[in-house]
Every structure is written in structure tokens, then in C-alpha cells.
Amino acid sequence: MKIRAGFTIAYECPQETVMILALNIHPSRRADLLTEQVLTFDPPVDARGYLDGFGNACTRIIAPAGMTTISTEFEIYDDGLPEPLPVHAVQHEIKDLPDDILVYLLGSRYCDTDRLADFAWKTFAHVTPGWPRVQAILDFVHGHITFDYQKANAMRSAHDGFLEKTGVCRDFAHLAITLCRCMNIPARYCTGYLGDIGVPKDPNPMDFSAWFEVYLGGNWHQVDARHNTPRIGRILMATGRDATDVALSTAFGPALLKQFDIVTDEIATEESVTA
């Protein structure tokens, strides 16, 4: 299966502003590209790419005063299958975890484990460790939070989402990540493209999506508390401790978002067109 994806995003800055962008696809998906994926800037700017501490492909720019438009469009291969569920993956003892995984057990800016640890242990300690415990957490978060674009709040932490019971995909991810970490399951935040492939079309405008990964059985596995069902066609952009580490843009000064258009569509094959 082929997917066409991309975006056009514009920022207005009153003065020259340094920005860090996490708008490239993740290096782990570059081998699946069928066309180049490059960022285009209007007006042109000096851009320098680098890998951050989490292995994400980031870009440094100095946006000029005025409007700066950033865009990309590319085609990528996908196997077209729903992501597998690691139903037999085991939970590691903390002493057996690799050193670089330990950070994903700790609290972070939006994943306030200290405020949810008691609830997590009271609620999930009786569930079999490993995938059954992860699924129980997914089921809880999926039923606890009501999705509402109008209730998006960039300051909302996992505990806030737990209390308010509303939010967007990042709030589902933050709460589920936090509960997993409380139960000694390493979990990390993910952001990327997720089109309406194999599911009814969402009437809301296309947006980037947030999900997360759990470390079980020696591997990272994609899971999604908002949808709580395997999906087709995720395109990973970045991973980190929480949304702070994978912000689409970090501006070191005022930068007003003026345009935000995302595209993620399956490319119809000749067979599907004639069927």
C-alpha cells in the first residue's frame, strides 16, 4: 500500500526567531519512502538537520520577521496491515531493563507519575503483568477520557486529564504512559501521521496524531489509548518522554501559527479504482 502524506504550516514572527522543528519522519521509516521527504521553506531559510537525544530527525532554522511557510509532501510504503498486538510479550523486571530504557519509567513534564502512582497500583496491581496489564490500562484510559477538539489544552498534564476526563489524543497518550510507568512498564510518547485508512472518515480536520509505545519482551510496541484498536498506516515522526520532547516546533520567541494543513491519504491503486 502507498500513502501520500505531508503538510503546509505557516508561522508569523514579529522578529527573527530561532526555531527547532520536529517535522521530518522518523529515521526508522526512511527506508519505506517512495519519494524524497524534504522540508521546503518560503521564504528560503538556512536550515540545519541533526538527530536529537531521542534519535529524532530535527531541523534548526532562524525564521525571518514576517510569515514563514514550511511544507513537505511525500509518498511512503506501508504493509497495509493493522499493527500487531504483542499479546504474548512479557514485562521485564526493572533490574533486567537496558540502561537507555530506564528514563521511560520516570516522571516527566506531562507525565506526573507521583500524582497517579497510588491510583495505578490500587487499580492495576491485580492484573497479570505484561500485555494484559497494558491492555487494562488502555481500556481504562479509552473509557475515562472523552475526545473533544474544543477542550485541547497544551498545559494539561496526565493528572489533569485524569481529573477533567476530556482532551485530545495527546491527553489519552499522556495518561496511559503515566499509568504504565507507575506500573513499571517503560512507555514513550509518539507523534506522527495517522490517516483515516480502513476506518470511517473523521469529520474533523486532519491533524497529526499522538500515540505511545511500551517496552515489553525486549522490543517497543505501538499502542493507542484514544482508538484502542489496531490501525493501518501510522507514520512515525518522533518519540520522547512526553509531548515536550516531540513538539512540532519550539520557537525561542513569539511565533503565531497562521496555517496548519495536514494530508494523509491512501493512494488508490488501479485495482481499487476499477473494483
C-alpha positions in Angstrom: 0.0 0.0 0.0 1.1 3.5 -0.8 0.3 6.6 1.4 0.7 10.2 0.3 1.4 12.5 3.3 2.6 16.0 4.0 1.7 19.4 5.4 1.7 23.1 5.0 2.3 25.1 8.2 2.9 28.8 8.5 4.2 30.9 11.4 4.2 34.7 11.7 7.1 36.1 13.7 7.5 39.8 14.7 11.3 39.5 14.6 13.9 36.9 13.6 13.2 33.9 15.7 15.3 30.7 16.3 13.1 27.6 15.9 13.6 23.8 16.4 11.4 21.7 14.2 10.5 18.0 14.6 8.7 17.8 11.3 10.6 15.0 9.5 9.6 11.4 9.5 11.5 9.3 11.9 14.8 7.8 10.6 13.3 4.3 11.2 10.8 4.9 8.4 13.1 6.4 5.8 13.7 3.1 4.2 10.0 3.0 3.3 10.0 6.3 1.4 9.0 6.1 -2.2 9.8 9.7 -2.8 12.0 12.2 -1.0 10.8 13.8 2.2 12.3 17.2 2.5 11.2 20.4 4.2 10.6 23.4 2.0 10.7 27.0 3.3 9.1 30.1 1.9 10.9 32.4 2.1 14.1 30.3 1.9 16.0 30.0 5.2 19.2 28.4 6.3 18.2 25.0 7.8 20.5 22.5 9.5 19.4 19.0 10.4 20.5 17.0 13.4 19.5 13.9 15.5 18.3 14.8 19.0 19.0 12.8 22.1 16.0 10.5 21.3 17.0 9.8 17.8 14.6 12.1 16.1 15.4 14.0 12.9 15.1 17.6 13.8 15.8 20.9 12.0 17.2 24.2 13.2 16.2 27.4 11.5 16.1 31.2 12.0 12.7 32.3 10.9 12.8 35.8 9.5 10.4 38.6 10.6 7.0 38.1 8.9 5.5 34.9 7.6 7.4 31.7 7.1 5.7 28.7 5.4 7.0 25.2 5.9 5.8 22.4 3.7 6.5 18.8 2.6 4.8 16.1 0.6 6.0 12.5 0.1 4.9 9.0 -0.7 5.7 6.1 1.6 5.2 2.3 1.5 3.0 0.6 4.2 2.2 -3.1 4.5 -1.5 -2.2 4.8 -2.0 -4.4 7.8 -3.3 -3.4 11.2 -0.4 -3.1 13.7 0.1 -6.4 15.6 -0.8 -6.6 19.3 2.0 -8.1 21.4 -0.3 -10.4 23.4 2.5 -12.7 24.4 5.1 -10.1 25.3 6.3 -10.2 28.9 7.0 -7.4 31.3 10.7 -7.1 32.3 11.9 -6.8 35.8 13.4 -3.4 36.3 16.8 -4.9 37.1 16.8 -6.5 33.6 16.0 -3.4 31.6 18.6 -1.9 29.3 20.2 1.3 30.7 18.7 3.5 28.0 15.2 2.3 28.7 15.1 3.4 32.3 14.3 7.0 31.5 10.9 5.9 30.3 10.0 4.7 33.8 10.5 8.2 35.2 8.0 11.1 35.6 8.3 14.0 33.1 6.7 17.3 32.3 3.3 16.0 31.3 3.5 12.5 32.8 3.3 13.2 36.6 3.7 9.7 37.9 4.0 10.9 41.5 0.3 12.1 41.4 -1.1 8.9 39.9 1.0 6.1 41.4 -1.4 5.3 44.3 -4.3 5.1 41.9 -2.4 3.0 39.4 -1.3 0.4 42.0 -4.8 0.2 43.5 -6.4 -0.3 40.1 -3.9 -2.4 38.1 -1.8 -4.4 40.6 -4.1 -7.4 40.4 -3.8 -7.6 36.6 -1.3 -10.0 35.1 2.0 -8.2 34.3 2.9 -7.7 30.6 0.4 -7.2 27.8 -2.7 -7.9 30.0 -1.8 -5.1 32.3 -1.1 -2.7 29.3 -4.5 -3.7 27.8 -6.2 -3.0 31.1 -4.6 0.5 31.1 -5.6 1.1 27.5 -9.2 0.1 28.3 -9.4 2.3 31.3 -8.0 5.4 29.6 -10.1 4.9 26.5 -13.2 4.8 28.6 -12.2 7.5 31.1 -11.4 10.4 28.7 -13.8 11.9 26.2 -12.2 13.1 23.0 -13.1 16.8 22.3 -11.0 19.1 20.0 -12.6 22.1 21.7 -11.1 21.0 25.0 -7.5 20.9 23.8 -5.1 22.4 26.4 -1.4 22.5 25.9 -0.8 22.9 29.7 -2.8 19.8 30.6 -0.8 17.0 32.4 -1.7 13.4 32.8 -3.2 14.0 36.2 -5.2 17.0 34.9 -6.6 14.8 32.1 -7.4 12.1 34.7 -9.4 14.7 36.7 -11.0 16.6 33.8 -11.8 13.4 31.8 -11.6 15.2 28.5 -9.0 16.1 25.9 -7.4 15.2 22.6 -5.1 12.3 21.5 -2.1 13.7 23.5 -4.1 13.6 26.7 -5.0 9.9 26.1 -1.3 9.2 25.5 0.0 11.1 28.5 -2.4 9.4 30.9 -1.8 5.9 29.6 2.0 6.5 29.5 1.9 7.7 33.1 -0.1 4.7 34.3 2.2 2.3 32.6 5.3 3.9 34.1 3.6 3.8 37.5 3.3 0.0 37.0 7.0 -0.2 36.0 6.2 -0.6 32.3 8.5 1.6 30.2 6.5 3.9 27.9 7.3 6.6 25.5 5.3 9.3 23.6 5.0 9.2 19.8 3.8 11.6 17.2 3.2 11.3 13.5 0.7 10.9 10.8 -2.4 8.7 11.1 -4.9 8.9 8.3 -8.4 7.5 8.1 -7.3 4.3 6.4 -9.5 1.3 7.0 -11.9 3.3 9.3 -14.7 5.7 8.7 -13.5 9.2 7.8 -13.2 11.6 10.7 -15.2 14.8 10.1 -12.7 16.8 12.0 -9.8 18.5 10.0 -6.8 16.2 9.6 -4.2 16.7 12.3 -1.0 15.0 13.4 -1.7 12.2 15.9 -0.3 11.1 19.2 0.1 7.6 20.5 2.7 5.7 22.5 4.9 2.7 22.7 5.5 0.2 25.5 8.7 -1.8 26.1 7.8 -5.4 26.5 9.6 -8.6 25.6 12.8 -6.7 24.5 11.0 -4.5 21.9 9.0 -1.4 21.6 5.3 -1.9 20.6 2.9 0.8 19.3 -0.4 1.2 21.2 -3.1 3.8 21.1 -5.4 4.6 24.1 -7.6 7.0 22.1 -8.6 4.5 19.4 -7.8 1.3 21.5 -7.7 -0.8 18.3 -5.0 -1.7 15.8 -4.8 0.9 13.0 -3.4 0.9 9.5 -0.8 3.4 8.1 0.9 5.1 11.1 3.9 7.1 10.0 6.1 7.9 12.9 7.8 11.3 13.2 9.3 11.4 16.7 9.4 9.8 20.1 10.3 11.1 23.5 9.3 11.2 27.2 6.2 13.2 26.5 4.9 16.0 24.2 7.7 18.3 25.3 10.3 16.2 23.5 8.4 15.9 20.2 6.9 19.4 19.8 6.4 20.1 16.1 8.1 23.4 16.6 9.8 25.1 19.5 10.2 28.8 19.0 12.6 30.9 21.1 10.4 34.0 20.8 6.9 34.9 19.6 5.6 32.8 16.7 1.9 32.8 15.8 0.6 29.8 14.0 -1.3 31.1 10.9 -1.8 27.9 8.7 -2.0 24.2 9.6 -3.0 21.8 6.9 -2.2 18.1 7.1 -2.7 15.4 4.4 -2.6 11.7 4.9 -4.3 9.6 2.2 -4.0 6.1 0.8 -3.0 6.3 -2.9 -5.7 4.4 -4.8 -4.3 1.6 -6.9 -5.6 0.7 -10.3 -7.3 -2.4 -8.8 -9.1 -0.3 -6.2 -10.2 2.2 -8.8 -11.7 -0.4 -11.1 -13.2 -2.6 -8.4 
